[in-house]
Amino acid sequence: MITITKREELVLNQIKIFHLEYDDEIPENALKEELKIYEHELNEILNVLDSKKLIKYENNKIKLIDSEKIINTVASNKEVKLAELDQKEKDSIEIIKKIVNEDNLVSKYILEGNLLYGDLKLTNFRMYHIILSLENKGILKKVVNSDGEYYLLLL
């Protein structure tokens, strides 16, 4: 699932409309004039949509990427970050379920390594934020054994 703001959704919907009118690529100017939006704001939104692989934005030309991605629309960028974090937390829980032992324990270093270098490729900050969030929600619990630090999965 991809989360975007209402403003980004407005631009994406207009791109979908123009996609039917233009043969291949949509000129940025046509979009700017139709939406009555400042150029710098439009550039920023187009770059975000491009980074989320909803469009291809290059040389002031826009191309809609046909996909069946589920799009969630929220009011602000703050809500986008929260929704993405929630999805990252869910993905992290799935990874943790795969790496815990029969006692639902996983070494702190194995957990961190899997979150940093595994499929999610989280940054250090994001990884620690997710671990802390999962602890606060009662999903993970830090355990100190004689042979090191572990996390207990409480699900």
C-alpha positions as CSV (number, residue, x, y, z in Angstrom):
1,M,0.0,0.0,0.0
2,I,1.2,3.5,-0.9
3,T,0.2,6.5,1.2
4,I,-0.1,9.9,-0.3
5,T,-1.5,13.3,0.7
6,K,-4.8,14.7,-0.7
7,R,-2.8,17.3,-2.7
8,E,-0.7,14.5,-4.3
9,E,-3.9,12.6,-5.0
10,L,-5.3,15.6,-6.7
11,V,-2.3,15.8,-9.0
12,L,-2.3,12.0,-9.6
13,N,-6.0,12.1,-10.6
14,Q,-5.3,14.9,-13.1
15,I,-2.4,12.9,-14.5
16,K,-4.8,9.9,-15.0
17,I,-7.3,12.2,-16.8
18,F,-4.5,13.7,-19.0
19,H,-3.2,10.2,-19.7
20,L,-6.3,9.5,-21.7
21,E,-5.9,12.7,-23.7
22,Y,-2.1,12.6,-24.4
23,D,-0.6,9.8,-26.4
24,D,2.5,9.1,-24.4
25,E,3.9,11.8,-22.1
26,I,2.1,14.7,-20.4
27,P,3.8,18.1,-20.5
28,E,4.3,19.5,-17.0
29,N,3.0,22.9,-18.2
30,A,-0.4,21.4,-19.1
31,L,-0.7,20.0,-15.6
32,K,0.4,23.3,-14.0
33,E,-2.1,25.3,-15.9
34,E,-5.0,22.9,-15.3
35,L,-4.4,22.7,-11.6
36,K,-3.4,26.3,-11.1
37,I,-0.5,25.3,-8.9
38,Y,2.9,26.9,-8.3
39,E,5.7,25.3,-10.3
40,H,7.9,24.6,-7.3
41,E,5.0,22.9,-5.4
42,L,4.1,20.8,-8.5
43,N,7.7,19.8,-8.9
44,E,7.8,18.6,-5.3
45,I,4.6,16.6,-5.7
46,L,5.7,15.1,-9.0
47,N,9.0,14.0,-7.4
48,V,7.2,12.4,-4.5
49,L,4.9,10.5,-6.9
50,D,7.9,9.5,-9.0
51,S,9.7,8.2,-5.9
52,K,6.6,6.2,-5.0
53,K,6.7,4.7,-8.5
54,L,3.2,6.0,-9.4
55,I,4.5,8.1,-12.3
56,K,7.7,8.6,-14.2
57,Y,8.8,12.2,-14.1
58,E,11.7,13.3,-16.2
59,N,12.6,16.3,-18.4
60,N,9.4,18.1,-17.5
61,K,7.4,15.2,-18.9
62,I,5.1,12.9,-16.9
63,K,4.2,9.4,-17.7
64,L,1.6,7.4,-15.7
65,I,2.8,4.0,-14.6
66,D,0.1,1.4,-14.9
67,S,-0.2,-0.5,-11.7
68,E,-2.7,-2.0,-9.4
69,K,-1.1,-0.5,-6.3
70,I,-3.5,0.2,-3.4
71,I,-3.3,3.9,-2.6
72,N,-4.2,5.3,0.8
73,T,-4.9,9.1,1.0
74,V,-4.3,11.1,4.1
75,A,-4.5,14.8,5.0
76,S,-0.9,15.7,5.6
77,N,2.7,14.7,5.2
78,K,2.8,13.9,9.0
79,E,0.0,11.4,8.5
80,V,1.8,9.9,5.5
81,K,4.9,9.3,7.7
82,L,2.7,7.7,10.5
83,A,0.9,5.5,8.0
84,E,4.2,4.4,6.5
85,L,5.6,3.7,9.9
86,D,2.6,1.6,10.8
87,Q,3.2,-0.4,7.6
88,K,7.0,-0.7,8.4
89,E,6.0,-1.9,11.9
90,K,3.8,-4.6,10.4
91,D,6.5,-5.7,8.0
92,S,9.0,-5.7,10.9
93,I,6.7,-7.9,12.9
94,E,6.6,-10.4,10.1
95,I,10.4,-10.5,9.9
96,I,10.7,-10.9,13.7
97,K,8.2,-13.9,13.6
98,K,10.5,-15.6,11.1
99,I,13.7,-15.1,13.1
100,V,12.6,-15.8,16.7
101,N,13.5,-19.2,18.3
102,E,11.0,-21.7,19.8
103,D,10.9,-19.5,23.0
104,N,10.0,-16.4,20.9
105,L,13.4,-14.9,21.7
106,V,15.7,-13.2,19.2
107,S,19.2,-11.7,19.9
108,K,19.3,-7.9,19.8
109,Y,22.0,-8.0,17.2
110,I,20.3,-10.5,14.9
111,L,17.1,-8.5,15.1
112,E,18.9,-5.2,14.3
113,G,20.8,-6.8,11.5
114,N,17.7,-8.2,9.9
115,L,15.9,-4.9,10.1
116,L,18.9,-2.9,8.8
117,Y,20.2,-5.2,6.1
118,G,17.2,-7.4,5.3
119,D,14.3,-6.8,3.0
120,L,13.2,-3.5,4.7
121,K,16.7,-1.9,4.6
122,L,15.8,0.5,7.4
123,T,18.0,3.3,8.6
124,N,19.4,3.2,12.1
125,F,17.0,5.9,13.3
126,R,13.9,4.2,11.7
127,M,15.0,0.8,13.1
128,Y,15.4,2.0,16.6
129,H,12.1,4.0,16.4
130,I,10.3,0.8,15.2
131,I,11.8,-1.3,18.0
132,L,10.9,1.3,20.6
133,S,7.4,1.6,19.2
134,L,6.9,-2.1,19.3
135,E,8.1,-2.2,22.9
136,N,5.7,0.6,23.8
137,K,2.8,-1.3,22.2
138,G,3.6,-4.4,24.2
139,I,4.7,-6.4,21.1
140,L,8.4,-6.7,22.0
141,K,10.0,-6.9,25.4
142,K,13.7,-6.4,26.0
143,V,15.2,-9.3,28.0
144,V,18.7,-9.5,29.4
145,N,20.2,-13.0,29.8
146,S,23.6,-14.0,31.0
147,D,24.7,-14.5,27.4
148,G,23.4,-11.2,26.0
149,E,20.5,-9.0,25.2
150,Y,17.4,-10.4,23.6
151,Y,13.9,-9.3,22.5
152,L,10.9,-11.4,23.4
153,L,8.1,-11.4,20.9
154,L,4.8,-11.3,22.9
155,L,2.4,-12.1,20.0
